[in-house]
Amino acid sequence: MNRNFGLLAFLLLMAIPLGMLAQDAPYYIQVNNFEELKAYFKYDGSKPVIISGHRGGMLPGYPENSIEAMEKTLTILPSFFEIDPRLTKDSVMVLMHDVTLDRTTNFSGNLSEFTYDQLRLAKLKDRQGNITDYGIPTLKEALEWGKTRTIFNLDNKGIPWKDYVALLKTNAYPNIVLSVRSMEEALYYHERLDKVMFCIAIKNQGDLEAFKKTGIPFNRLIAYVGYTMVAEHQEVYRYLRDQGSMIFISIHPTQDKRKTELEKVKGYAEELIKKPDIIETDYPALFGNTKKQ
């Protein structure tokens, strides 16, 4: 066996959720109600690390923020997905990270200058810049596809708060986490939606105290602590976990930027040693490739 491949396999194996190898693909995560969603994200030191696909995850041939990439990822490992709703010119919520279409599609210009009917003709590019056969999904299409398959973390890209409330107040989707940019935004949703969870930045003691003042229960919180866990905030992490909240890191601007898969996975192992509860990555499939070896 190639030495690099052997190390890659070993490091990846560290990240595979315990029990996953005994399952059969696809690795769907189904939550049927809000109580099950809260239970899924309740801290328990015996739980394996949870992997989240940033921008819906991506693989060669499978673009970010596409249903196809998420479906492909779930053939490799269980994952939930951070996705990026954005409004078209005619106020349809679609999945698109950037303001412009140039990087991720064969169209050019600002997404907000196109109607949904116009965007239906666009084709998505994968991370390597190859044009695929896949189109831009609406948020509704993604939610309908995912409600029996996975969990979504919605990273708001300019959607008015009231529009999220209108979409989610029917409780048709029991699998939703809302990423918020402020305690004000968290309180707005908390006062109007009683069956969603919140991903909120709790990076230090000050953030923790600000969250406590909101009165939002800790069982509705996933604590985003930054790009890595740091020694000086261990007391904050301990307190959050004592309240049942999971610690969430995102490595898309750090370890995901390493040049080769081997270097990436070495970086992933460095984060795993620090024992976060959730890791968000551009490349969730890299955490599950040893399943096939």
Backbone hydrogen bonds in HBPLUS format (Angstrom, degrees):
<---DONOR---> <-ACCEPTOR-->    atom                        ^
c    i                          cat <-CA-CA->   ^        H-A-AA   ^      H-
h    n   atom  resd res      DA  || num        DHA   H-A  angle D-A-AA Bond
n    s   type  num  typ     dist DA aas  dist angle  dist       angle   num
A0006-GLY N   A0002-ASN O   2.87 MM   4  6.14 157.4  1.92 156.4 163.4     1
A0007-LEU N   A0003-ARG O   3.02 MM   4  6.30 156.4  2.07 149.0 154.5     2
A0008-LEU N   A0004-ASN O   2.89 MM   4  6.08 160.4  1.93 148.1 154.2     3
A0009-ALA N   A0005-PHE O   2.88 MM   4  6.09 164.4  1.90 153.7 157.0     4
A0010-PHE N   A0006-GLY O   3.03 MM   4  6.20 157.1  2.08 143.0 149.4     5
A0011-LEU N   A0007-LEU O   2.88 MM   4  6.08 168.9  1.90 158.3 160.6     6
A0012-LEU N   A0008-LEU O   2.92 MM   4  6.06 160.7  1.96 151.2 157.0     7
A0013-LEU N   A0009-ALA O   2.96 MM   4  6.03 152.7  2.04 142.9 150.6     8
A0014-MET N   A0010-PHE O   3.28 MM   4  6.63 139.7  2.45 141.1 150.4     9
A0014-MET N   A0011-LEU O   3.20 MM   3  5.28 129.9  2.46  95.5 107.8    10
A0015-ALA N   A0012-LEU O   2.84 MM   3  5.30 141.3  1.99 110.1 121.5    11
A0016-ILE N   A0013-LEU O   3.32 MM   3  5.31 148.7  2.43  99.6 107.9    12
A0020-MET N   A0017-PRO O   2.99 MM   3  5.56 161.1  2.02 135.6 139.5    13
A0022-ALA N   A0019-GLY O   3.15 MM   3  5.49 149.4  2.25 105.8 114.7    14
A0023-GLN N   A0020-MET O   2.93 MM   3  5.30 162.9  1.96 115.1 120.8    15
A0027-TYR N   A0074-LEU O   2.64 MM  47  5.14 164.4  1.66 161.5 161.6    16
A0029-ILE N   A0149-ARG O   2.65 MM 120  5.21 163.3  1.68 129.9 128.9    17
A0037-LEU N   A0033-ASN O   3.14 MM   4  6.52 147.5  2.25 143.6 153.3    18
A0038-LYS N   A0034-PHE O   2.93 MM   4  6.21 164.2  1.95 155.9 158.6    19
A0039-ALA N   A0035-GLU O   2.99 MM   4  6.16 152.6  2.07 140.5 148.6    20
A0040-TYR N   A0036-GLU O   2.94 MM   4  6.09 147.7  2.04 141.8 149.8    21
A0041-PHE N   A0037-LEU O   3.25 MM   4  6.56 150.7  2.34 147.0 153.4    22
A0042-LYS N   A0039-ALA O   3.31 MM   3  5.04 166.8  2.33  99.2 102.2    23
A0043-TYR N   A0244-GLY O   2.82 MM 201  4.70 172.9  1.82 120.5 122.9    24
A0047-LYS N   A0044-ASP O   2.87 MM   3  5.57 169.0  1.88 128.8 132.6    25
A0050-ILE N   A0277-ASP O   2.91 MM 227  6.23 167.0  1.92 147.9 151.1    26
A0279-ILE N   A0050-ILE O   2.93 MM 229  6.38 158.3  1.98 166.9 174.2    27
A0080-PHE N   A0051-ILE O   3.31 MM  29  6.84 152.4  2.39 146.4 153.3    28
A0052-SER N   A0279-ILE O   2.86 MM 227  6.03 164.2  1.89 152.2 151.1    29
A0281-THR N   A0052-SER O   2.91 MM 229  6.27 161.0  1.95 168.8 168.5    30
A0053-GLY N   A0080-PHE O   2.77 MM  27  6.23 156.4  1.83 155.9 160.3    31
A0056-GLY N   A0053-GLY O   3.24 MM   3  5.02 135.1  2.45 126.8 117.2    32
A0082-GLU N   A0053-GLY O   2.96 MM  29  6.00 154.4  2.03 138.2 146.3    33
A0054-HIS N   A0281-THR O   2.75 MM 227  5.18 167.6  1.77 129.3 132.8    34
A0057-GLY N   A0054-HIS O   2.92 MM   3  5.21 158.6  1.97 108.8 115.9    35
A0065-ASN N   A0055-ARG O   2.57 MM  10  5.16 158.1  1.61 150.9 150.1    36
A0056-GLY N   A0082-GLU O   2.76 MM  26  5.64 126.9  2.04 152.4 159.6    37
A0059-LEU N   A0062-TYR O   3.25 MM   3  5.02 159.5  2.30 134.2 140.3    38
A0062-TYR N   A0059-LEU O   2.80 MM   3  5.02 162.7  1.83 135.5 136.6    39
A0070-MET N   A0066-SER O   3.34 MM   4  6.65 160.7  2.38 145.8 150.5    40
A0071-GLU N   A0067-ILE O   2.89 MM   4  6.13 162.6  1.92 154.8 159.8    41
A0072-LYS N   A0068-GLU O   2.94 MM   4  6.08 158.8  1.98 145.4 151.3    42
A0073-THR N   A0069-ALA O   2.92 MM   4  6.11 160.3  1.96 147.2 152.6    43
A0074-LEU N   A0070-MET O   3.09 MM   4  6.33 152.4  2.17 146.7 153.3    44
A0075-THR N   A0072-LYS O   2.99 MM   3  5.32 156.8  2.04 108.7 116.2    45
A0076-ILE N   A0073-THR O   2.88 MM   3  5.34 158.9  1.92 114.5 121.5    46
A0077-LEU N   A0073-THR O   3.08 MM   4  6.43 157.3  2.13 157.5 164.4    47
A0081-PHE N   A0151-ILE O   2.97 MM  70  6.39 164.4  1.99 164.2 164.3    48
A0153-ASN N   A0081-PHE O   2.81 MM  72  5.97 159.1  1.85 142.7 143.5    49
A0083-ILE N   A0153-ASN O   2.99 MM  70  6.28 152.7  2.07 150.4 156.6    50
A0155-ASP N   A0083-ILE O   2.94 MM  72  6.03 177.1  1.94 176.9 177.4    51
A0096-MET N   A0084-ASP O   2.88 MM  12  5.56 163.3  1.90 163.9 159.5    52
A0157-LYS N   A0085-PRO O   3.19 MM  72  5.82 140.3  2.36 160.0 168.6    53
A0086-ARG N   A0094-VAL O   2.77 MM   8  5.45 146.2  1.88 154.9 165.9    54
A0094-VAL N   A0086-ARG O   2.85 MM   8  5.45 169.5  1.86 162.6 162.4    55
A0088-THR N   A0092-VAL O   2.96 MM   4  5.26 147.7  2.07 136.8 146.9    56
A0091-SER N   A0088-THR O   3.00 MM   3  4.99 155.0  2.06 113.2 111.5    57
A0089-LYS N   A0114-PHE O   2.81 MM  25  5.26 168.9  1.82 147.2 144.2    58
A0139-LEU N   A0093-MET O   2.81 MM  46  5.51 165.9  1.83 130.6 132.7    59
A0095-LEU N   A0137-PRO O   3.01 MM  42  5.94 157.0  2.06 169.2 166.9    60
A0111-LEU N   A0099-VAL O   2.95 MM  12  6.12 168.5  1.97 158.2 160.5    61
A0101-LEU N   A0109-GLY O   2.83 MM   8  5.73 152.9  1.90 160.6 166.6    62
A0105-THR N   A0101-LEU O   2.99 MM   4  5.56 132.2  2.22 160.2 165.7    63
A0125-LYS N   A0104-THR O   2.67 MM  21  4.95 159.2  1.71 128.2 129.2    64
A0106-ASN N   A0123-LYS O   3.05 MM  17  5.78 131.4  2.30 150.6 163.7    65
A0113-GLU N   A0110-ASN O   3.06 MM   3  5.54 163.3  2.09 115.0 120.3    66
A0114-PHE N   A0111-LEU O   3.01 MM   3  5.62 167.5  2.03 124.7 126.6    67
A0119-LEU N   A0115-THR O   3.03 MM   4  6.35 157.8  2.08 148.7 155.0    68
A0120-ARG N   A0116-TYR O   2.97 MM   4  6.21 129.7  2.23 148.0 161.1    69
A0121-LEU N   A0118-GLN O   3.22 MM   3  5.99 166.6  2.24 117.9 122.0    70
A0122-ALA N   A0119-LEU O   2.95 MM   3  5.22 157.2  2.00 110.3 117.7    71
A0124-LEU N   A0134-TYR O   2.77 MM  10  5.64 169.2  1.78 169.8 172.2    72
A0132-THR N   A0124-LEU O   2.84 MM   8  5.71 167.0  1.86 164.9 167.0    73
A0126-ASP N   A0130-ASN O   2.88 MM   4  5.45 151.4  1.96 145.9 152.3    74
A0129-GLY N   A0126-ASP O   2.86 MM   3  5.33 162.3  1.89 118.7 123.4    75
A0142-ALA N   A0138-THR O   3.11 MM   4  6.44 159.8  2.15 148.7 153.7    76
A0143-LEU N   A0139-LEU O   2.85 MM   4  6.11 162.9  1.88 157.0 161.8    77
A0144-GLU N   A0140-LYS O   2.93 MM   4  6.09 161.3  1.97 151.9 156.4    78
A0145-TRP N   A0141-GLU O   2.97 MM   4  6.14 161.0  2.01 147.2 152.8    79
A0146-GLY N   A0142-ALA O   2.86 MM   4  5.97 157.6  1.91 150.4 157.0    80
A0147-LYS N   A0143-LEU O   3.10 MM   4  5.90 128.0  2.38 144.6 152.6    81
A0149-ARG N   A0146-GLY O   2.91 MM   3  4.79 165.6  1.93 110.0 114.3    82
A0150-THR N   A0146-GLY O   2.98 MM   4  5.30 168.1  1.99 150.8 146.9    83
A0152-PHE N   A0175-ASN O   2.95 MM  23  6.28 166.3  1.97 177.1 175.2    84
A0177-VAL N   A0152-PHE O   2.79 MM  25  6.07 148.4  1.89 159.7 167.2    85
A0154-LEU N   A0177-VAL O   2.84 MM  23  6.27 155.9  1.89 169.0 164.2    86
A0179-SER N   A0154-LEU O   3.06 MM  25  5.87 167.7  2.07 142.5 145.6    87
A0163-ASP N   A0160-PRO O   2.90 MM   3  5.36 135.4  2.10 110.6 123.0    88
A0164-TYR N   A0161-TRP O   3.14 MM   3  5.36 121.6  2.49 101.1 114.6    89
A0165-VAL N   A0161-TRP O   3.12 MM   4  6.50 157.7  2.17 150.0 156.5    90
A0166-ALA N   A0162-LYS O   2.93 MM   4  6.17 158.3  1.97 145.2 150.6    91
A0167-LEU N   A0163-ASP O   3.01 MM   4  6.18 152.4  2.09 142.9 150.3    92
A0168-LEU N   A0164-TYR O   2.91 MM   4  6.04 157.0  1.96 152.8 158.5    93
A0169-LYS N   A0165-VAL O   2.87 MM   4  5.53 138.8  2.04 152.5 157.2    94
A0171-ASN N   A0168-LEU O   3.04 MM   3  5.60 163.1  2.07 118.1 123.6    95
A0197-MET N   A0176-ILE O   3.27 MM  21  6.64 168.2  2.28 147.2 150.0    96
A0178-LEU N   A0197-MET O   2.83 MM  19  6.21 164.7  1.85 149.0 150.3    97
A0199-CYS N   A0178-LEU O   2.91 MM  21  5.98 162.3  1.95 132.7 136.0    98
A0180-VAL N   A0199-CYS O   3.18 MM  19  6.38 162.5  2.21 163.4 162.0    99
A0186-ALA N   A0182-SER O   3.10 MM   4  6.41 160.3  2.14 144.2 149.7   100
A0187-LEU N   A0183-MET O   2.88 MM   4  6.10 160.6  1.92 150.4 154.8   101
A0188-TYR N   A0184-GLU O   2.99 MM   4  6.23 153.2  2.06 145.6 153.1   102
A0189-TYR N   A0185-GLU O   3.18 MM   4  6.52 162.3  2.21 155.5 157.5   103
A0190-HIS N   A0186-ALA O   2.88 MM   4  6.04 159.5  1.92 149.5 156.5   104
A0191-GLU N   A0187-LEU O   2.95 MM   4  6.03 152.6  2.02 150.8 155.2   105
A0192-ARG N   A0189-TYR O   2.99 MM   3  5.16 146.0  2.10 104.0 114.5   106
A0193-LEU N   A0189-TYR O   2.64 MM   4  5.46 149.4  1.73 167.9 169.5   107
A0198-PHE N   A0220-ARG O   2.80 MM  22  6.01 163.6  1.83 161.3 165.4   108
A0222-ILE N   A0198-PHE O   2.81 MM  24  6.08 149.3  1.90 163.1 164.6   109
A0200-ILE N   A0222-ILE O   3.12 MM  22  6.47 151.2  2.21 162.2 170.9   110
A0224-TYR N   A0200-ILE O   2.91 MM  24  5.65 157.3  1.96 135.4 140.2   111
A0202-ILE N   A0224-TYR O   2.85 MM  22  5.77 153.2  1.92 139.7 148.4   112
A0208-LEU N   A0204-ASN O   3.10 MM   4  6.40 158.0  2.15 149.6 156.2   113
A0209-GLU N   A0205-GLN O   2.93 MM   4  6.20 160.4  1.97 152.3 156.6   114
A0210-ALA N   A0206-GLY O   3.00 MM   4  6.23 156.1  2.06 146.9 153.7   115
A0211-PHE N   A0207-ASP O   2.92 MM   4  6.18 153.6  1.99 149.1 156.2   116
A0212-LYS N   A0208-LEU O   2.97 MM   4  6.24 161.9  2.00 152.6 157.2   117
A0213-LYS N   A0209-GLU O   3.17 MM   4  6.40 146.9  2.28 143.7 151.3   118
A0214-THR N   A0211-PHE O   2.96 MM   3  5.36 144.8  2.08 109.2 119.6   119
A0215-GLY N   A0212-LYS O   3.29 MM   3  5.74 145.8  2.41 108.3 116.2   120
A0220-ARG N   A0217-PRO O   3.06 MM   3  5.70 158.3  2.11 118.6 121.4   121
A0221-LEU N   A0218-PHE O   3.08 MM   3  5.10 165.1  2.10 111.3 113.0   122
A0223-ALA N   A0246-MET O   3.01 MM  23  6.03 150.6  2.10 166.1 168.3   123
A0248-PHE N   A0223-ALA O   2.85 MM  25  5.73 158.9  1.90 159.2 153.4   124
A0225-VAL N   A0248-PHE O   2.95 MM  23  6.02 163.8  1.97 163.4 165.9   125
A0250-SER N   A0226-GLY O   3.12 MM  24  6.37 152.7  2.20 140.1 148.5   126
A0233-HIS N   A0230-VAL O   3.22 MM   3  5.89 161.3  2.25 117.2 122.8   127
A0234-GLN N   A0231-ALA O   3.24 MM   3  5.51 158.4  2.29 121.9 118.9   128
A0236-VAL N   A0233-HIS O   3.09 MM   3  5.28 122.2  2.43 101.5 115.4   129
A0237-TYR N   A0233-HIS O   3.09 MM   4  6.49 161.8  2.12 154.8 159.5   130
A0238-ARG N   A0234-GLN O   2.87 MM   4  6.07 158.8  1.92 148.6 154.7   131
A0239-TYR N   A0235-GLU O   2.98 MM   4  6.14 158.7  2.03 144.2 149.6   132
A0240-LEU N   A0236-VAL O   2.97 MM   4  6.22 168.2  1.99 156.1 158.9   133
A0241-ARG N   A0237-TYR O   2.97 MM   4  6.18 166.3  1.99 153.7 157.2   134
A0242-ASP N   A0238-ARG O   2.90 MM   4  6.08 150.7  1.99 145.6 154.4   135
A0243-GLN N   A0239-TYR O   3.10 MM   4  6.44 135.2  2.31 143.7 155.2   136
A0243-GLN N   A0240-LEU O   3.06 MM   3  5.20 132.7  2.29  97.7 110.6   137
A0245-SER N   A0240-LEU O   2.98 MM   5  5.29 157.7  2.03 147.5 140.2   138
A0244-GLY N   A0241-ARG O   2.87 MM   3  4.81 154.7  1.94 101.8 110.2   139
A0277-ASP N   A0247-ILE O   2.99 MM  30  5.13 140.9  2.14 133.7 145.6   140
A0278-ILE N   A0247-ILE O   2.97 MM  31  6.26 138.7  2.14 158.9 159.8   141
A0249-ILE N   A0278-ILE O   2.98 MM  29  6.26 164.6  2.01 151.8 154.8   142
A0280-GLU N   A0249-ILE O   2.85 MM  31  6.20 156.0  1.90 150.8 158.8   143
A0251-ILE N   A0280-GLU O   2.90 MM  29  6.10 167.1  1.91 169.0 166.2   144
A0254-THR N   A0251-ILE O   3.10 MM   3  5.14 154.3  2.17 105.9 114.0   145
A0256-ASP N   A0251-ILE O   3.10 MM   5  6.03 169.9  2.11 158.9 156.4   146
A0257-LYS N   A0254-THR O   2.97 MM   3  5.54 154.4  2.03 116.3 124.4   147
A0258-ARG N   A0255-GLN O   3.23 MM   3  5.70 169.4  2.24 114.6 117.8   148
A0264-LYS N   A0260-THR O   2.90 MM   4  6.17 157.7  1.95 150.8 157.7   149
A0265-VAL N   A0261-GLU O   2.92 MM   4  6.12 169.0  1.93 155.1 157.0   150
A0266-LYS N   A0262-LEU O   2.99 MM   4  6.22 151.9  2.07 146.6 154.5   151
A0267-GLY N   A0263-GLU O   3.05 MM   4  6.29 154.1  2.11 143.4 150.2   152
A0267-GLY N   A0264-LYS O   2.93 MM   3  5.05 113.3  2.39  96.9 113.3   153
A0268-TYR N   A0264-LYS O   2.82 MM   4  6.23 146.7  1.93 147.2 158.2   154
A0269-ALA N   A0265-VAL O   2.93 MM   4  6.18 155.8  1.99 146.9 152.3   155
A0270-GLU N   A0266-LYS O   3.13 MM   4  6.49 146.3  2.25 142.1 150.9   156
A0271-GLU N   A0267-GLY O   3.21 MM   4  6.61 146.5  2.33 144.4 152.4   157
A0271-GLU N   A0268-TYR O   3.06 MM   3  5.21 122.2  2.41  97.8 112.0   158
A0272-LEU N   A0268-TYR O   2.90 MM   4  6.21 156.3  1.96 152.5 160.0   159
A0273-ILE N   A0269-ALA O   3.08 MM   4  6.25 150.1  2.17 148.7 154.3   160
A0274-LYS N   A0271-GLU O   2.99 MM   3  5.37 138.9  2.16 106.1 117.4   161
A0275-LYS N   A0272-LEU O   2.92 MM   3  5.11 154.8  1.98 107.4 115.8   162
A0286-LEU N   A0283-TYR O   3.02 MM   3  5.76 151.9  2.10 121.4 128.2   163
A0287-PHE N   A0284-PRO O   2.95 MM   3  5.57 157.8  2.00 118.1 125.1   164
A0288-GLY N   A0285-ALA O   3.00 MM   3  5.33 164.0  2.02 114.1 118.0   165
A0291-LYS N   A0288-GLY O   3.13 MM   3  5.90 165.9  2.15 122.9 127.4   166
A0292-LYS N   A0289-ASN O   3.25 MM   3  6.08 159.3  2.30 120.7 123.5   167
A0293-GLN N   A0290-THR O   3.04 MM   3  5.08 157.8  2.09 105.8 112.9   168
